[in-house]
Amino acid sequence: MLTWAISERDIQEKTVTVRGSSMSPLIQNEKEIVNQLGYYSFRPIRRGDVVTFKSGARTNLLIKRVYAIPGDRFEVRGKFLFLNGSPLTNSEGTPFTVPTQMLQLYARDYPQLPPQTYLVLGDQPLGSIDASRFGLIHKKDIVGRIAPHSIRQPSSSY
């Protein structure tokens, strides 16, 4: 019988340059950050992690913050997004608004996040190329974590 062991030595750290402002002010355009590929092979994805993931036919990885994890409840009230009954805010405490119907549809059909699905958003309260455009993402699409020392620490809680 052949078994595989995955350890922290299997994490590949790759320095990448951010292209875009969807994570600003948390992560600025042109900032160099460390992407820890394979980090979630043996660790759970946590609310507040900044992750890299594949989305559709895009060739580049996207960078977003995990705001909701499996079992969390989210809803849209008016044009604002709520998580577990509280307003969802970005790293500066500004409430997120819902610029498209995508999250309204997900909130209606999945008021509680199913297993292995995550709600990821940029740091722009009016939306970016994130869950407000493409909905929830699956764990299999998350490929890495941005090392915490690479980013500014947020002032709000989530």
NORLIN-V27784 format. One record per helix or strand of 3 or more residues. SS is the DSSP state (a for helix, b for strand). FROM is the first residue (numbers start at 1). LEN is the number of residues. If there is no record, write none. Layout:
[[SS,FROM,LEN] [SS,FROM,LEN]]
//
This chain:
[[a,8,3] [b,12,6] [b,32,6] [a,39,3] [b,50,4] [b,62,7] [b,73,5] [b,80,4] [a,102,8] [b,117,5] [a,131,4] [a,139,3] [b,142,5] [a,148,3]]
//
